[in-house]
Amino acid sequence: MAHFSNQSAPKRIAVLGSTGSIGTQALEVIDTHPDLFEVYALTANNNVALLIQQAIYFQPAMVAIANDAHFFTVKEALREYPIQVFSGMESIAQIAAMDAIDIVLTAMVGYSGLWPTLSAVESGKTIALANKETLVVAGELMAEMLQKSHASIIPVDSEHSAIFQCLTGEPEQALEKIILTASGGPFRTKPKEQLTRVTKAEALRHPNWKMGAKITIDSATMMNKGFEVIEARWLFGLKPEQIDVVIHPESIIHSMVQFVDGTLKAQMGLPDMRLPIQYAFSFPNRIHSPWPRLDFATCTSLTFEQPDTEKFRNLALAFDALKREGNAPCILNAANEVAVEAFLNDQISFVQISDAIEVTLQKASFVIHPTYDDFVATDQEARIIAKEYISKF
């Protein structure tokens, strides 16, 4: 097993979105291996108290708060420490491009991660990608930029990390298709007609994973899996028909690859996001982790089902957007962000999330070869359409 015994200095890591679920677990990984990894920069959106606490503990060179209104609060709290403090999205995009940084972890939620991730790509960084919406919104643009720069992406999502691990060392032409596994979320066994009555508390109770509110709702609607399908298309250069989804309630097999000879390779482990985060940081090496191991004495069965796209329409909408390409996935993402926020604010029901997305996809302007400016305009237009639809309820 490879170790970093000859590594001269720790890898300097910028954690974009340090106060969220992925960000806090990434800091736990870094704290477990202080000889290998160092926090160089921390950024957050609004969680001032936790950002300040993290900055005092890890002593990064700099921190940035996206919301300008919190700048002086953070600046004052860190006055006695040798930490530079910035605010605004432009600052976060500039941090992502800094020469001193070895790895940029993009763990910001939703569309907000697009600009900093594109900045990191343009600067040729190694990117530990946890912000799937970047590839959902602008996958084609990202692919073009990656070809021109020396940047590399190592996926952090457990499913894409699994595919990445299964493909490492395999010839490109050997790949036939990939199979993304999905837990099915909290409503896997609930009849379709009962989904109109599910509560926010029920939707936020994921059976296997500990995640933030937005991604937990996306998991319950299966939009998260739809996003992962679109992300996989761009990460691994696949056609839509090369991507399958299978429901696997135990979340032990994180995803699989099928090769041209009929062989299947699966990556397995306990549902623990610290594992793919650590792998992204240490790649191409594997390093020891102190966390629990999969025990086949207690894990005695693995089950699989086909996804129900009539009950979980978001998965079907995501496949449709992927096949249309252009700015359709950008419309899908913007409408979903608005609809999920409305559901979390008790403005719409669970099933109306899909209704809002479907209407927005029908009404928003379609662009077949979008530029970055087109993505910005599409995001704004789709949000307006979705909000107008939701305001009727």
C-alpha positions as CSV (number, residue, x, y, z in Angstrom):
1,M,0.0,0.0,0.0
2,A,1.3,3.4,-1.0
3,H,2.1,6.0,1.7
4,F,3.3,9.6,1.5
5,S,6.4,9.0,3.6
6,N,8.6,11.0,1.0
7,Q,6.1,13.8,0.6
8,S,8.1,17.0,1.3
9,A,5.2,19.2,2.3
10,P,1.5,18.8,3.0
11,K,-0.9,19.4,0.0
12,R,-2.4,22.8,0.4
13,I,-6.2,22.6,0.1
14,A,-8.9,25.3,-0.5
15,V,-12.2,24.2,0.9
16,L,-14.9,26.1,-0.9
17,G,-18.1,25.6,1.1
18,S,-16.3,24.6,4.3
19,T,-19.4,24.9,6.6
20,G,-21.6,22.5,4.7
21,S,-21.8,18.7,5.1
22,I,-19.0,17.9,2.6
23,G,-16.9,20.8,3.8
24,T,-17.0,19.8,7.4
25,Q,-16.2,16.2,6.6
26,A,-13.3,17.3,4.4
27,L,-11.9,19.2,7.3
28,E,-12.2,16.1,9.5
29,V,-10.2,14.2,6.8
30,I,-7.5,17.0,6.8
31,D,-7.4,17.0,10.6
32,T,-6.9,13.3,10.6
33,H,-3.8,13.6,8.3
34,P,-2.1,16.9,9.2
35,D,1.2,15.7,7.9
36,L,-0.4,15.1,4.4
37,F,-2.9,17.9,4.1
38,E,-3.1,21.6,5.1
39,V,-6.0,24.0,5.0
40,Y,-4.9,27.0,2.9
41,A,-8.3,28.7,2.4
42,L,-11.8,28.4,3.7
43,T,-15.0,29.9,2.1
44,A,-18.6,29.9,3.2
45,N,-21.8,31.6,2.2
46,N,-23.7,32.7,5.3
47,N,-22.6,30.5,8.2
48,V,-20.4,33.1,9.9
49,A,-20.1,31.4,13.3
50,L,-18.9,28.1,12.0
51,L,-16.5,29.7,9.5
52,I,-14.9,31.7,12.2
53,Q,-14.6,28.6,14.4
54,Q,-13.0,26.7,11.6
55,A,-10.6,29.5,10.8
56,I,-9.4,29.8,14.4
57,Y,-8.8,26.1,14.6
58,F,-7.1,25.5,11.2
59,Q,-5.4,28.9,10.8
60,P,-5.6,29.1,7.0
61,A,-3.9,31.8,5.0
62,M,-7.2,33.2,4.0
63,V,-11.0,33.0,4.4
64,A,-13.8,34.4,2.3
65,I,-17.5,34.9,3.0
66,A,-19.7,35.0,-0.1
67,N,-22.3,37.3,1.5
68,D,-20.7,40.8,1.7
69,A,-22.9,41.7,4.6
70,H,-20.9,39.4,6.9
71,F,-17.5,40.7,6.0
72,F,-16.8,43.0,9.0
73,T,-18.1,40.3,11.4
74,V,-15.6,37.8,10.1
75,K,-12.8,40.4,9.8
76,E,-13.3,41.6,13.4
77,A,-13.5,38.0,14.8
78,L,-10.2,37.1,13.1
79,R,-8.4,40.4,13.8
80,E,-5.8,38.9,16.1
81,Y,-4.9,36.1,13.7
82,P,-2.6,36.2,10.6
83,I,-5.5,35.3,8.3
84,Q,-6.6,37.4,5.3
85,V,-10.3,38.0,5.1
86,F,-12.3,38.6,1.8
87,S,-15.9,38.7,0.8
88,G,-18.0,38.2,-2.4
89,M,-18.2,35.6,-5.1
90,E,-15.4,37.2,-7.1
91,S,-13.0,36.7,-4.2
92,I,-13.9,33.0,-3.9
93,A,-13.3,32.6,-7.7
94,Q,-9.9,34.3,-7.3
95,I,-9.0,32.0,-4.4
96,A,-9.8,29.0,-6.5
97,A,-7.2,30.1,-9.0
98,M,-4.3,30.9,-6.6
99,D,-0.9,29.4,-7.5
100,A,-0.2,28.4,-3.8
101,I,-3.2,25.9,-3.8
102,D,-2.6,22.3,-4.7
103,I,-6.2,21.1,-4.5
104,V,-9.5,23.0,-4.7
105,L,-12.4,21.2,-3.1
106,T,-15.6,22.6,-4.6
107,A,-18.3,21.8,-2.0
108,M,-20.5,24.8,-2.5
109,V,-24.2,24.1,-2.9
110,G,-25.9,24.4,-6.3
111,Y,-25.3,27.0,-9.1
112,S,-23.1,29.1,-6.8
113,G,-20.3,26.6,-7.4
114,L,-20.1,27.2,-11.1
115,W,-17.9,30.4,-11.3
116,P,-15.3,29.3,-8.7
117,T,-15.0,25.8,-10.4
118,L,-14.6,27.3,-13.8
119,S,-11.9,29.6,-12.4
120,A,-10.1,26.6,-10.9
121,V,-10.3,24.7,-14.2
122,E,-9.0,27.7,-16.2
123,S,-6.0,27.9,-13.8
124,G,-5.1,24.3,-14.3
125,K,-5.9,23.1,-10.7
126,T,-6.6,19.7,-9.4
127,I,-10.3,19.9,-8.4
128,A,-11.9,17.6,-5.9
129,L,-15.4,18.0,-7.3
130,A,-18.4,17.8,-4.9
131,N,-20.5,20.4,-6.6
132,K,-22.3,18.3,-9.2
133,E,-24.4,21.2,-10.4
134,T,-21.3,22.7,-12.1
135,L,-21.3,19.8,-14.6
136,V,-25.1,19.6,-14.7
137,V,-25.3,23.3,-15.6
138,A,-22.3,23.7,-17.9
139,G,-20.9,20.2,-18.7
140,E,-20.1,20.9,-22.3
141,L,-18.3,24.2,-21.4
142,M,-16.4,22.4,-18.6
143,A,-15.3,19.7,-21.0
144,E,-14.0,22.2,-23.5
145,M,-12.1,24.1,-20.8
146,L,-10.6,20.9,-19.4
147,Q,-9.2,20.0,-22.8
148,K,-7.5,23.4,-23.1
149,S,-6.1,23.6,-19.5
150,H,-4.0,21.2,-17.4
151,A,-6.7,20.9,-14.8
152,S,-7.9,17.5,-13.6
153,I,-11.1,16.6,-11.8
154,I,-11.3,13.9,-9.2
155,P,-15.0,13.3,-8.3
156,V,-16.0,13.3,-4.6
157,D,-19.6,12.1,-5.0
158,S,-19.6,8.6,-3.7
159,E,-21.1,7.2,-7.0
160,H,-18.7,9.0,-9.3
161,S,-15.8,8.3,-7.0
162,A,-16.8,4.6,-7.3
163,I,-16.8,4.8,-11.2
164,F,-13.5,6.7,-11.1
165,Q,-11.9,4.0,-9.0
166,C,-13.3,1.2,-11.1
167,L,-12.0,2.8,-14.3
168,T,-8.5,3.5,-12.9
169,G,-6.0,1.4,-14.8
170,E,-8.6,0.2,-17.4
171,P,-8.3,1.1,-21.1
172,E,-10.8,3.6,-22.3
173,Q,-12.2,1.4,-25.1
174,A,-13.0,-1.4,-22.6
175,L,-15.9,0.5,-21.0
176,E,-19.3,-0.6,-22.1
177,K,-21.6,1.2,-19.6
178,I,-21.8,2.4,-16.1
179,I,-24.4,1.6,-13.4
180,L,-25.1,4.3,-10.8
181,T,-26.6,3.0,-7.6
182,A,-29.3,4.9,-5.7
183,S,-30.7,4.2,-2.2
184,G,-34.2,5.1,-3.3
185,G,-34.5,7.6,-0.5
186,P,-37.0,7.7,2.3
187,F,-40.0,7.1,0.0
188,R,-38.8,4.1,-2.0
189,T,-41.6,1.9,-0.7
190,K,-44.3,4.5,-0.3
191,P,-47.2,4.3,-2.8
192,K,-47.2,7.1,-5.4
193,E,-50.6,8.4,-4.3
194,Q,-49.3,9.0,-0.7
195,L,-46.4,11.3,-1.9
196,T,-48.8,14.3,-2.0
197,R,-49.0,14.1,1.8
198,V,-45.4,13.6,2.8
199,T,-43.9,16.2,5.2
200,K,-40.7,18.2,5.1
201,A,-39.5,16.3,8.2
202,E,-40.1,12.9,6.4
203,A,-38.3,14.1,3.3
204,L,-35.3,15.2,5.3
205,R,-34.9,11.8,7.0
206,H,-32.5,10.0,4.6
207,P,-32.2,6.2,5.5
208,N,-28.4,6.0,4.8
209,W,-26.5,9.2,4.3
210,K,-26.0,12.3,6.5
211,M,-26.2,15.3,4.1
212,G,-27.3,18.9,3.9
213,A,-31.0,19.8,3.5
214,K,-30.9,20.6,-0.3
215,I,-29.2,17.4,-1.3
216,T,-31.4,15.3,1.1
217,I,-34.5,16.6,-0.6
218,D,-32.9,16.0,-4.0
219,S,-32.3,12.4,-2.9
220,A,-35.9,12.0,-1.8
221,T,-37.2,13.2,-5.2
222,M,-34.4,11.3,-7.0
223,M,-33.3,14.5,-8.7
224,N,-29.9,13.9,-7.1
225,K,-29.6,10.7,-9.1
226,G,-30.7,12.6,-12.2
227,F,-27.9,15.2,-11.6
228,E,-25.4,12.3,-11.2
229,V,-26.5,10.9,-14.5
230,I,-25.8,14.2,-16.2
231,E,-22.5,14.7,-14.3
232,A,-21.3,11.2,-15.3
233,R,-22.0,11.9,-19.0
234,W,-19.4,14.7,-18.8
235,L,-17.0,13.3,-16.3
236,F,-16.5,10.0,-18.2
237,G,-17.3,11.1,-21.8
238,L,-20.4,8.8,-22.1
239,K,-23.5,8.7,-24.2
240,P,-26.8,8.8,-22.4
241,E,-27.5,5.2,-23.3
242,Q,-24.3,4.1,-21.5
243,I,-25.7,5.2,-18.2
244,D,-28.0,3.0,-16.1
245,V,-29.5,3.6,-12.7
246,V,-30.4,0.8,-10.2
247,I,-32.0,1.1,-6.8
248,H,-29.7,-0.5,-4.1
249,P,-31.3,0.3,-0.7
250,E,-28.3,-0.8,1.4
251,S,-25.9,1.8,-0.2
252,I,-23.0,-0.6,0.1
253,I,-22.2,-0.9,-3.7
254,H,-21.6,2.8,-4.6
255,S,-21.6,2.2,-8.3
256,M,-20.5,-0.3,-11.0
257,V,-18.8,-0.4,-14.4
258,Q,-19.6,-3.0,-17.1
259,F,-16.9,-3.8,-19.6
260,V,-17.1,-5.0,-23.2
261,D,-16.3,-8.6,-22.2
262,G,-19.3,-8.6,-19.8
263,T,-17.3,-8.2,-16.6
264,L,-18.7,-6.0,-13.9
265,K,-16.5,-4.2,-11.5
266,A,-18.1,-2.7,-8.3
267,Q,-16.7,-0.4,-5.6
268,M,-18.0,-1.2,-2.2
269,G,-17.8,0.3,1.3
270,L,-19.9,1.7,4.1
271,P,-21.9,4.9,3.3
272,D,-19.3,7.4,4.6
273,M,-18.5,10.5,2.6
274,R,-15.1,10.8,4.3
275,L,-13.8,7.9,2.2
276,P,-14.3,9.4,-1.3
277,I,-13.1,12.8,0.1
278,Q,-9.9,11.3,1.4
279,Y,-9.4,9.3,-1.9
280,A,-9.8,12.5,-3.9
281,F,-7.2,14.3,-1.7
282,S,-4.7,11.4,-1.7
283,F,-5.1,10.1,-5.3
284,P,-3.3,8.2,-6.8
285,N,-2.3,6.9,-3.4
286,R,-4.4,5.1,-0.8
287,I,-3.8,6.0,2.8
288,H,-5.0,4.6,6.0
289,S,-8.3,5.8,7.5
290,P,-9.4,5.3,11.1
291,W,-13.1,4.9,10.2
292,P,-15.3,1.8,10.4
293,R,-14.9,-1.1,7.9
294,L,-17.6,-3.0,6.0
295,D,-18.3,-6.2,7.9
296,F,-19.8,-9.1,6.0
297,A,-20.8,-10.8,9.2
298,T,-23.5,-8.0,9.6
299,C,-24.0,-7.1,5.9
300,T,-25.5,-10.4,4.7
301,S,-27.6,-9.3,1.7
302,L,-27.5,-6.8,-1.1
303,T,-30.7,-6.1,-3.0
304,F,-31.5,-4.3,-6.3
305,E,-34.6,-2.8,-7.9
306,Q,-35.4,-0.8,-11.0
307,P,-36.2,2.9,-10.4
308,D,-39.9,4.0,-10.7
309,T,-39.7,7.0,-13.0
310,E,-43.5,7.5,-12.9
311,K,-43.4,7.9,-9.1
312,F,-40.1,9.8,-9.2
313,R,-40.6,12.0,-12.2
314,N,-37.4,14.1,-11.6
315,L,-35.2,11.2,-12.7
316,A,-37.1,11.0,-16.0
317,L,-36.9,14.8,-16.4
318,A,-33.1,14.7,-15.9
319,F,-32.7,12.0,-18.6
320,D,-34.8,14.1,-20.9
321,A,-32.7,17.2,-20.2
322,L,-29.5,15.2,-20.8
323,K,-30.8,14.0,-24.2
324,R,-31.8,17.5,-25.3
325,E,-28.4,18.9,-24.1
326,G,-27.7,22.6,-24.7
327,N,-29.0,24.6,-21.8
328,A,-31.8,22.2,-20.8
329,P,-29.8,20.8,-17.8
330,C,-29.2,24.4,-16.7
331,I,-32.9,25.0,-16.8
332,L,-33.5,21.8,-14.9
333,N,-31.1,22.8,-12.1
334,A,-32.4,26.3,-11.7
335,A,-36.0,25.2,-11.5
336,N,-35.1,22.5,-9.1
337,E,-33.2,24.9,-6.7
338,V,-36.2,27.2,-6.7
339,A,-38.7,24.4,-6.2
340,V,-36.7,22.7,-3.4
341,E,-36.3,26.0,-1.5
342,A,-40.1,26.5,-1.9
343,F,-40.8,23.1,-0.5
344,L,-38.4,23.7,2.5
345,N,-40.3,26.9,3.1
346,D,-43.7,25.1,3.1
347,Q,-44.8,26.9,-0.1
348,I,-45.5,23.8,-2.2
349,S,-46.0,20.1,-1.7
350,F,-43.5,17.4,-2.4
351,V,-45.0,16.3,-5.7
352,Q,-45.2,20.0,-6.9
353,I,-41.4,20.1,-7.0
354,S,-41.6,18.0,-10.2
355,D,-44.5,20.0,-11.5
356,A,-42.5,23.3,-11.2
357,I,-39.5,21.8,-12.9
358,E,-41.6,20.3,-15.8
359,V,-43.3,23.6,-16.5
360,T,-40.0,25.6,-16.4
361,L,-38.4,23.1,-18.9
362,Q,-41.4,23.7,-21.2
363,K,-41.4,27.5,-21.0
364,A,-37.7,28.5,-20.7
365,S,-35.8,29.6,-23.8
366,F,-33.7,26.7,-25.3
367,V,-30.2,27.3,-26.5
368,I,-28.4,24.4,-28.3
369,H,-24.8,25.7,-28.0
370,P,-24.8,27.9,-24.9
371,T,-21.9,30.2,-23.8
372,Y,-21.1,31.1,-20.2
373,D,-23.2,34.2,-20.6
374,D,-26.1,32.0,-21.9
375,F,-25.9,29.9,-18.8
376,V,-26.1,33.0,-16.6
377,A,-29.1,34.3,-18.6
378,T,-30.8,30.8,-18.6
379,D,-30.3,30.4,-14.8
380,Q,-32.0,33.8,-14.2
381,E,-34.9,33.2,-16.7
382,A,-35.6,29.7,-15.3
383,R,-35.7,30.9,-11.8
384,I,-38.2,33.7,-12.7
385,I,-40.5,31.1,-14.5
386,A,-40.3,28.6,-11.6
387,K,-41.1,31.3,-9.0
388,E,-44.0,32.6,-11.0
389,Y,-45.4,29.1,-11.2
390,I,-44.9,28.5,-7.5
391,S,-46.5,31.9,-6.6
392,K,-49.9,30.5,-7.7
393,F,-50.1,28.1,-4.8
